[in-house]
């Protein structure tokens, strides 16, 4: 690199080269093109799928939540299925409590005596 000034892309190229080396060692073949931006985008998308938008915004380092919402707020079939399950549980009420309690703090004193051999 002598003869020219250092550039930001130099470190990005080094990181990508290191990542590709790790992929090769792990015998993982990338499908399609791979860039650090692709890795970042997939990471932020995973956060957006599981975390609130304001948390995703902070982790991604976006200045505005509008950026996060524009690029990462998407609704797919998995989101619809999860939403339907939540709505169903709210509409149907709480699940029935199991008849047999196993936690000693929740078991009546009389039953504890029978279990331990005391009468």
C-alpha positions as CSV (number, residue, x, y, z in Angstrom):
1,X,0.0,0.0,0.0
2,X,3.0,2.3,-0.2
3,X,2.6,5.2,-2.6
4,X,-1.1,6.0,-2.0
5,X,-3.0,7.2,1.1
6,X,-4.9,4.8,3.3
7,X,-8.6,4.6,2.4
8,X,-11.7,3.4,4.3
9,X,-12.3,0.6,1.9
10,X,-8.9,-0.9,2.7
11,X,-10.1,-2.1,6.1
12,X,-13.4,-3.3,4.6
13,X,-11.5,-5.4,2.0
14,X,-9.3,-6.9,4.8
15,X,-12.4,-7.8,6.8
16,X,-14.1,-9.4,3.8
17,X,-11.0,-11.3,3.0
18,X,-10.8,-12.6,6.6
19,X,-14.4,-13.6,6.5
20,X,-14.0,-15.5,3.2
21,X,-11.0,-17.3,4.7
22,X,-13.1,-18.4,7.6
23,X,-15.8,-19.6,5.3
24,X,-13.3,-21.6,3.4
25,X,-11.9,-23.2,6.6
26,X,-15.4,-24.1,7.6
27,X,-16.1,-25.5,4.1
28,X,-19.1,-23.1,3.7
29,X,-19.8,-22.0,0.1
30,X,-21.6,-18.7,-0.3
31,X,-24.5,-18.5,-2.6
32,X,-24.3,-15.5,-4.9
33,X,-22.2,-12.4,-4.2
34,X,-21.0,-11.7,-0.7
35,X,-20.1,-8.4,0.8
36,X,-19.9,-6.9,4.2
37,X,-23.0,-4.9,3.4
38,X,-24.9,-8.1,2.7
39,X,-23.8,-9.5,6.1
40,X,-24.8,-6.3,7.9
41,X,-28.2,-6.2,6.1
42,X,-28.9,-9.8,7.1
43,X,-27.9,-9.2,10.7
44,X,-30.1,-6.0,11.0
45,X,-33.0,-7.9,9.3
46,X,-32.8,-10.6,11.9
47,X,-32.9,-8.0,14.6
48,X,-35.9,-6.3,13.0
49,X,-37.7,-9.7,12.8
50,X,-37.3,-10.2,16.5
51,X,-36.8,-6.9,18.3
52,X,-38.9,-3.7,18.6
53,X,-38.1,-1.1,15.9
54,X,-36.5,1.4,18.4
55,X,-34.1,-1.3,19.6
56,X,-33.2,-2.3,16.0
57,X,-32.6,1.4,15.2
58,X,-30.1,1.7,18.1
59,X,-28.3,-1.5,17.3
60,X,-28.0,-0.7,13.6
61,X,-26.8,2.8,14.4
62,X,-29.4,4.6,12.3
63,X,-29.9,8.3,13.0
64,X,-33.7,8.0,12.4
65,X,-36.2,5.3,13.0
66,X,-37.6,6.2,9.6
67,X,-34.5,4.6,8.0
68,X,-35.0,1.4,10.0
69,X,-38.7,1.2,9.2
70,X,-38.1,1.9,5.5
71,X,-35.6,-0.8,4.9
72,X,-36.2,-3.4,7.6
73,X,-39.9,-3.3,8.5
74,X,-41.5,-6.0,6.4
75,X,-44.3,-8.4,7.1
76,X,-44.0,-11.9,5.9
77,X,-45.9,-15.2,6.4
78,X,-44.0,-16.0,9.6
79,X,-45.0,-12.6,11.1
80,X,-48.6,-13.2,10.1
81,X,-48.6,-16.7,11.7
82,X,-47.1,-15.4,15.0
83,X,-49.6,-12.5,15.1
84,X,-52.5,-14.9,14.6
85,X,-51.2,-17.1,17.4
86,X,-51.0,-14.1,19.8
87,X,-54.5,-12.9,18.8
88,X,-55.9,-16.5,19.3
89,X,-54.4,-16.8,22.8
90,X,-55.8,-13.4,23.7
91,X,-59.3,-14.3,22.4
92,X,-59.4,-17.8,23.9
93,X,-58.3,-16.7,27.4
94,X,-55.7,-18.2,29.6
95,X,-54.7,-21.8,29.2
96,X,-56.2,-24.3,31.7
97,X,-53.9,-24.8,34.7
98,X,-52.7,-28.4,35.0
99,X,-54.4,-30.4,37.7
100,X,-51.2,-31.9,39.1
101,X,-48.8,-29.3,40.5
102,X,-45.2,-30.3,40.9
103,X,-43.7,-27.2,42.5
104,X,-43.5,-27.8,46.3
105,X,-44.4,-24.1,47.0
106,X,-47.7,-24.6,45.1
107,X,-48.5,-28.0,46.6
108,X,-50.9,-28.1,49.6
109,X,-49.3,-29.1,52.9
110,X,-51.3,-32.3,53.2
111,X,-50.1,-33.6,49.9
112,X,-46.5,-32.8,50.8
113,X,-46.8,-35.0,53.9
114,X,-48.1,-37.9,51.8
115,X,-45.3,-37.6,49.2
116,X,-42.6,-37.6,51.8
117,X,-44.0,-40.5,53.8
118,X,-45.4,-38.3,56.7
119,X,-49.0,-38.6,57.6
